[in-house]
Amino acid sequence: MYPQNTCLESDWKLFRKRVPVWQERYMGRLIEEYRSIMESEESSSEKFWALEKRIRQDKKSPGVIVDMRRSTMRLELMQILFRRNIQQKLQRRIHYENCSYL
């Protein structure tokens, strides 16, 4: 068993490789949600302020901001999983025996 703040090098490399893909997928979904705000029947000012509020909230989301340190990898991965930014098939590929992320 590995200490809590460490993991296999292969897990770390996979995490670093996949984060940009997960972020792009998540941000793509956000853009679609923003598009629906822009296409709503609201007034222009209401759309603007709704969009500004939403973007301000989303900028703090784990799908947008990821702290790329080994010591925070477990927390970041749990937040991403919680937000469902990772497809279920990828969840099964995580090394449960060597890293206790979940």
Number of C-alpha atoms within 10 A of each C-alpha: 9 11 9 11 13 17 20 12 10 10 16 16 10 12 17 15 11 13 20 14 13 18 19 14 14 20 17 12 13 17 12 11 14 17 12 13 17 17 10 11 10 12 9 11 9 14 18 14 11 16 18 13 11 15 15 11 10 15 12 11 15 21 27 17 12 19 11 13 12 16 13 13 21 19 16 22 20 14 16 21 17 12 13 13 21 20 10 10 8 9 12 9 9 16 14 11 9 14 18 16 16 11
